[in-house]
Each structure stands twice: as C-alpha cells, then as structure tokens.
Amino acid sequence: MARLEWLDRITEVIDTIEQRLTEHLDVEDVAKSTYSSPFHFQRMFHVLTGVTVAEYIRKRRLTLAAQELVMSADRVVDIALKYGYESPESFAKAFRKAHGISPSEARAQGAVLKAFPRISFHLALKGDKEMDYKIVHRDAFHVIGKSIRVSYKEGENLGYIPQFWDNCIADGMVERLRSLRPDGELLGICMDRDYDNEEFTYAVAAEADMPVSDGLVKFQIPASTWAVFAVTGALPHAVQEITKRIFEEWFPGTTYQHTGGPELEVYPPGHRLSEEYEFEVWIPVIKN
C-alpha cells in the first residue's frame, strides 16, 4: 500500500471513529477498511499517532462528554452511559483522570477542562534518507532473560524500558545474560501486545536453551520471516526513531504487514550511549 493510499485509509478510519463515538466500536471492523489485520492496524496507528486506538477513543469521548456537561442540563449518569461507561462511578474516575476534576465540578462556571482534538493527518514528504534492510527466515529458537509488563498509556513504556535496562545493568543481570553467549549479544524483546488493555511484555534476554532459575524466564520465539534493519546511534533514542520510521515510511511503502509476533532489538557488546553504536531491529512480517 503506497503512503498516500495508507494516509487516505487511516483518515477514513478517523472519520468512522468520530461518527461512532457514542456506539460500540469493534477494532476488527474498523481495521477492515485499511485492508490490514487488526494487530497491524493498531500497531501502525499507535506509532503514527503516539496513542493507541483505545486511548484515542477514550480521550475523544471524555472531551465530548465534558462539552456536554458544560453545555447541557443532561444528568451525569445519562452522559456517562452515552459515552460507553457502565456506571457514574467509572465515568467519574476516568473523567477526573483526564480533566483533573469531577463531572459535577466541570459544571461550575470557569472550570478548566482539557480537550483532546481530533487527529488529522497531513502528507509529509519522507524517504529522503535510505533505510537499509534485509529479509531473513529463522526457525523457532529459545531465549532466557528477565521481563516486565509495561503500559502504552501516556507513553509510559518510553520511560519504563530504558529504566528497566538501567536496573538490569545495575543488578548484574546484563552481565549475567551476556555470559550465556560467546558473542555477548543481547536481545530486547517486545511481545504479547494487548491493545485492549494497552500493555505488552518487554524482556532483556539472550538466545540460549538451558534450565533457568533465580528469577530468569525462558520462552520460545516462533519461526518467522523478519525484516531486519541495521541501525547506528545512541540508545534509547535510536531504537525509538527507527521504529517510528519503519511504521511511518517502510510499511506504507511495501506490501508487508506485521504478523503480530515478537519484535527484536539485537544488541552486540558496545557502548550503547554512543552515537556510533551499531545494532539491529527485527520486525516479523508477512506479505499482504
């Protein structure tokens, strides 16, 4: 799918979401209009907009609900039900988190509310910088490491993951895992993405197959076809930047889709904060 075509499709999705903010929205149905899998659509949407589909819908509903509280005399419970909340209590909790005040306080004259505007897309000419990649097929393999569950909400993962690496370095976990490999190569793994609950698992690991103990976990990376991108730059900025470029530029310009499987960051020994540090990002793909 060409970039302009993808832009048109995603704009149509935003239109559909906006028209149905007071209805039940099924992500699978919405994804069909982009001719992609629900996972690929949600992954693309998150990288392109900085919010998940669920977070976008929630923020837009709470923006419109706040407007109705101010401009109408409708009961709070009726507005809560209109925007998909099962009870005034759950609505009040979400409303306070978004606006910093309760629904009843929002009706006071001069109350300050937050607005999350509708997302719009504008065509930007990109691709002036080459993206080197190769397609690699690998059988399933085992990894051993340490993992955490992190949230997409408000971009929390962007801070938690670097801190997780710092903790693993400080407690000796990184050195311990590197010792499992003759080449000292480590993996950063993003897996088990749950867009309904807006969270995923991140692991610092090494490719190895042996019994584990002392807080380590072992799991299998399934056989996959991977798009492999060579990257040079300091962490974590370089890995965040290449991920954004993959979804903004590479995917829309190819016939590949994300399979929904784990994404790998392949880190050889070296100074990870150096602008000369070289590593790879592996994305599991399938032909559209």
C-alpha atoms as one frame of an Amber mdcrd trajectory, in Angstrom:
protein
   0.000   0.000   0.000   1.500   3.339  -1.072   1.983   6.051   1.545  -0.745
   8.287   0.091  -3.178   5.377  -0.042  -2.444   4.460   3.583  -2.946   8.125
   4.553  -6.360   8.073   2.870  -7.306   4.825   4.629  -6.270   5.986   8.093
  -8.123   9.284   7.551 -11.258   7.282   6.726 -10.771   5.314   9.937 -10.637
   8.540  11.962 -13.853   9.653  10.246 -15.532   6.369  11.181 -14.380   6.592
  14.792 -15.607  10.182  15.112 -19.025   9.284  13.694 -19.414   6.381  16.119
 -18.024   7.694  19.398 -21.348   7.021  21.133 -21.533   3.469  19.748 -19.674
   0.240  20.406 -16.565   0.216  18.243 -15.073  -3.090  17.134 -11.416  -2.639
  16.193 -11.546  -5.626  13.858 -14.332  -3.998  11.823 -12.502  -0.660  11.764
  -9.274  -2.352  10.639 -11.009  -3.920   7.620 -11.183  -0.556   5.896  -7.370
  -0.399   5.929  -7.104  -3.870   4.344  -4.869  -4.988   7.185  -5.071  -7.221
  10.219  -6.380  -5.750  13.491  -2.899  -6.097  15.009  -1.107  -4.391  12.109
  -3.674  -1.590  12.067  -3.341  -0.979  15.820   0.456  -1.120  15.706   0.533
   1.350  12.816  -1.997   3.648  14.484  -0.050   3.706  17.737   3.286   4.550
  16.113   1.806   7.139  13.746  -0.299   8.970  16.349   1.503   8.316  19.636
  -1.680   6.911  21.211  -3.400   3.556  20.967  -6.797   3.258  19.285  -8.385
   2.620  22.692  -6.690   5.672  24.220  -7.733   7.879  21.304 -11.360   6.770
  21.579 -11.344   7.224  25.359  -9.849  10.732  25.189 -12.196  11.854  22.429
 -15.242  10.545  24.310 -14.166  12.312  27.511 -13.571  15.531  25.533 -17.099
  15.436  24.101 -18.587  14.370  27.436 -17.008  17.418  29.104 -18.550  19.677
  26.462 -21.981  18.182  27.086 -21.636  18.612  30.841 -20.944  22.315  30.333
 -23.455  22.989  27.560 -26.422  20.826  28.595 -28.521  20.029  31.644 -28.404
  16.265  30.988 -27.807  14.088  34.029 -24.262  12.870  34.619 -25.458   9.270
  34.533 -27.036   9.778  31.093 -23.875  11.341  29.679 -21.817   8.525  31.195
 -23.985   5.873  29.543 -23.963   7.756  26.229 -20.174   7.591  26.066 -19.863
   3.940  26.994 -19.428   3.980  30.775 -21.401   1.391  32.729 -21.752   3.479
  35.871 -21.391   7.089  37.077 -18.519   5.899  39.280 -16.422   4.512  36.397
 -17.182   7.631  34.368 -16.203   9.928  37.245 -12.906   8.071  37.736 -11.982
   8.305  34.041 -13.184  11.926  33.856 -11.087  13.003  36.833  -8.018  11.302
  35.386  -8.496  13.120  32.070  -9.591  16.555  33.302  -8.346  16.736  36.890
 -11.820  17.485  38.270 -15.065  15.585  38.786 -18.002  15.726  36.335 -20.035
  17.830  38.787 -17.127  20.250  39.245 -16.908  20.608  35.471 -20.294  22.347
  35.526 -19.044  25.157  37.746 -18.538  28.470  35.988 -14.906  28.930  34.959
 -13.981  25.260  35.367 -10.842  24.425  33.392 -11.173  21.375  31.135  -8.777
  19.605  28.799  -9.579  18.999  25.136  -8.050  16.181  23.117  -8.650  17.247
  19.499  -9.492  15.027  16.626  -6.360  13.682  14.960  -5.698  14.833  11.408
  -3.006  13.716   9.005  -1.033  15.784   6.551   1.157  14.406   3.810   4.814
  14.895   4.574   7.468  14.061   2.022   9.747  11.465   3.564  12.086   8.795
   2.364  14.983  11.124   1.605  17.094   9.047   3.979  17.696   5.463   2.910
  16.577   2.554   5.077  18.813  -0.481   4.719  17.043  -3.760   5.425  17.136
  -7.440   4.606  14.583 -10.248   4.788  15.632 -13.187   6.964  13.866 -16.509
   7.676  14.588 -18.136  11.031  13.332 -21.285  12.709  11.985 -21.069  16.257
  14.579 -20.518  18.987  14.676 -20.149  22.768  15.729 -17.138  24.817  16.454
 -16.703  28.514  16.058 -13.444  30.347  14.071 -11.159  32.601  10.784  -9.495
  31.664   8.355  -6.830  32.804   4.819  -5.858  31.795   4.623  -2.245  30.621
   1.810   0.092  29.625   1.298   2.095  26.442  -0.798   4.683  28.310   0.562
   8.220  28.082   3.761   6.797  26.532   4.779   5.177  29.828   6.728   2.453
  28.014   9.170   5.021  26.610  10.401   5.734  30.116   9.979   2.338  31.764
  12.015   0.347  29.248  15.234   2.436  29.459  14.878   2.336  33.248  14.469
  -1.452  33.087  17.741  -1.703  31.155  19.473   0.527  33.705  18.197  -1.701
  36.518  19.378  -4.850  34.720  22.832  -3.324  34.290  22.986  -2.205  37.913
  21.981  -5.574  39.392  24.342  -7.568  37.158  21.612  -9.149  35.022  23.031
  -7.810  31.753  26.500  -9.172  32.509  24.978 -12.495  33.558  22.992 -12.823
  30.331  25.914 -11.791  28.131  27.930 -14.632  29.667  25.457 -17.103  28.125
  26.614 -16.134  24.631  30.130 -16.435  23.159  29.491 -13.217  21.245  27.906
 -11.462  24.248  24.874 -10.498  22.165  21.695  -9.435  23.985  18.104  -9.034
  22.870  15.438  -6.535  23.769  12.095  -8.214  23.030   8.630  -6.631  22.703
   5.945  -9.320  22.791   2.439 -10.301  23.883   0.958  -6.954  22.911  -2.540
  -6.472  24.311  -4.131  -3.429  22.740  -7.401  -3.923  24.631  -5.578  -3.413
  27.941  -2.893  -1.202  26.363   0.115  -3.155  27.592   2.835  -5.532  26.454
   5.762  -7.562  27.773   9.334  -6.374  27.371  12.282  -8.673  28.033  16.044
  -8.283  28.270  17.311 -11.673  27.143  19.959 -13.800  25.432  19.418 -16.536
  22.884  20.038 -19.755  24.847  18.366 -23.057  25.656  19.120 -24.382  29.134
  17.381 -24.785  32.509  16.645 -21.470  34.263  16.489 -20.354  37.887  16.862
 -17.305  40.131  14.143 -15.158  38.564  15.022 -15.856  34.930  12.405 -16.960
  32.426  12.727 -18.970  29.226  10.392 -18.703  26.275  10.325 -19.529  22.590
  10.475 -17.071  19.725   8.379 -18.623  16.935   9.651 -19.352  13.443   9.214
 -16.170  11.410  10.159 -14.136   8.412  11.854 -10.962   9.611  12.569  -7.568
   8.134  15.969  -6.696   9.630  17.068  -3.069   9.901  20.660  -2.033  10.636
  20.831   0.978  12.957  23.597   3.274  14.174  23.002   5.608  17.090  22.711
   6.065  20.836  20.044   4.291  22.879  17.206   4.694  23.575  16.653   7.450
  21.007  17.984   5.470  18.034  15.702   2.466  18.568  12.657   4.703  19.101
  13.459   6.677  15.960  13.967   3.639  13.703  10.752   2.074  14.977   8.856
   5.222  14.050  10.447   5.319  10.604   9.638   1.633   9.974   5.941   2.262
  10.549   5.771   5.728   9.007   7.849   5.048   5.911   8.759   1.411   5.352
   5.484  -0.404   5.947   3.316   2.030   3.922   5.794   1.749   1.044   5.842
  -2.067   0.913   3.440  -4.998   0.622   4.362  -6.348   4.071   2.316  -6.444
   7.259   3.305  -7.073  10.845   2.498 -10.664  11.885   1.733  -9.754  15.494
   4.727 -11.710  16.753   7.616 -10.506  18.939   9.815  -7.621  17.803  13.530
  -7.961  18.500  16.263  -5.453  19.255  19.644  -7.152  18.732  22.390  -5.568
  20.828  26.040  -6.644  20.475  28.562  -5.600  23.148  29.459  -1.935  22.914
  28.804   1.487  24.334  25.023   1.834  24.000  25.079   5.595  24.649  27.489
   6.263  21.782  26.210   7.784  18.530  28.438   5.217  16.783  26.786   2.188
  18.427  25.556  -0.357  15.847  22.631  -2.719  16.424  19.638  -4.244  14.573
  15.855  -4.200  14.819  13.952  -7.311  13.682  10.252  -6.999  12.763   8.201
 -10.159  11.993   6.450  -9.693   8.642   4.137 -11.399   6.202   3.198 -10.467
   2.642  -0.078  -8.547   2.475
